[in-house]
Amino acid sequence: MKKTTIDRITHNAELNRNTIIGAYTYTRNLYTGEILRCKTDDIGREWINWQGNRFDAWCVVA
């Protein structure tokens, strides 16, 4: 990921906004520094796996 993209994601996260790039939405956890990615269509969705654990589409990419 380019530095300019990371800077843009960080700036938007400071303003409490998500960054949409293509089919994905990015955000940054300002406390841990992690950058998270989710397909824009899957925002707000949750799933339950076979063990009964809930999870969503957000995953750490950097």
Steps between C-alpha positions, in 0.01 A plus 500: 500500500636842409583756766252746350221242530591428863504875570157539340354211703653642820369852431147370438515281813591807706184664364303181585441415132571190292704507179348329195746375239348288226284222645657530847458731797800573721533642849776528756498422870677805638587325829672194354598641159338212312343561160180302447330411173148383418306453179269800478196277443571305823514794742265432790463129425585229753529125466496208743746216444441135582628550857250778567753785489391827339729683258480776243675578171765740637855363482840648582712576191784709645 
